[in-house]
Amino acid sequence: MPLYDFICRACGCAFEVLVRGSDRPSCPQCQSHDLAKQVSAPAARTGNKGASASRGGGKCSGCAGGNCRTCR
């Protein structure tokens, strides 16, 4: 299921949503279907250390604060 970024043309709300098959996304703020799909960067795996840190959703053991490049 791809994750897309949208901007609502009716109210200007910017949001992202998982779009499944023939689903028609709507704005979470005003429920409008008049949306502009935005270009978004794909997620990239940078190696085992980054992949395991992002999978767990926690902080890496290197910084323990979530502020290093691996945690972001």
C-alpha positions in Angstrom: 0.0 0.0 0.0 1.6 3.2 -1.1 1.8 6.2 1.2 1.0 9.5 -0.6 1.2 13.1 0.3 -1.8 15.4 -0.6 -2.9 19.0 -0.3 -6.6 19.7 -0.2 -7.6 22.2 -2.8 -10.7 23.2 -0.8 -9.1 24.1 2.6 -5.3 23.8 2.1 -4.7 21.0 4.6 -1.5 19.0 3.9 -1.6 15.4 4.9 -0.4 11.9 4.0 -2.5 8.8 3.7 -2.2 5.1 2.7 -4.1 4.5 -0.5 -5.4 1.0 -1.1 -6.4 -0.2 -4.6 -9.4 1.8 -5.7 -9.9 3.8 -2.5 -10.6 7.5 -3.0 -8.8 9.5 -0.3 -10.5 12.5 1.4 -9.2 15.4 3.4 -9.2 14.7 7.1 -10.2 18.3 7.9 -13.0 19.0 5.5 -13.7 15.6 3.9 -13.2 17.0 0.3 -12.0 14.7 -2.5 -10.5 17.6 -4.4 -6.9 16.8 -3.6 -3.6 17.5 -5.3 -1.1 14.6 -5.0 2.4 15.9 -4.0 5.8 14.6 -5.0 7.3 12.8 -2.0 10.7 11.2 -1.5 10.7 7.4 -1.3 11.9 5.7 1.8 15.4 4.3 1.4 17.2 1.6 3.3 20.6 2.8 4.2 21.9 -0.4 5.8 21.3 -2.8 8.7 21.8 -0.2 11.5 19.3 2.3 10.0 16.8 -0.4 9.1 16.7 -1.9 12.6 16.4 1.5 14.2 13.5 2.5 12.0 11.7 -0.9 12.4 11.7 -0.7 16.1 10.6 2.9 16.1 12.9 3.7 19.0 16.2 5.3 19.5 19.5 3.8 18.5 22.0 2.6 21.0 24.6 5.2 19.7 22.9 8.4 20.8 20.0 7.2 23.0 18.3 10.5 22.3 16.9 10.1 18.9 18.8 13.0 17.4 21.5 11.3 15.3 21.2 10.7 11.5 20.3 7.0 12.1 17.3 7.9 14.2 15.8 10.5 11.9 
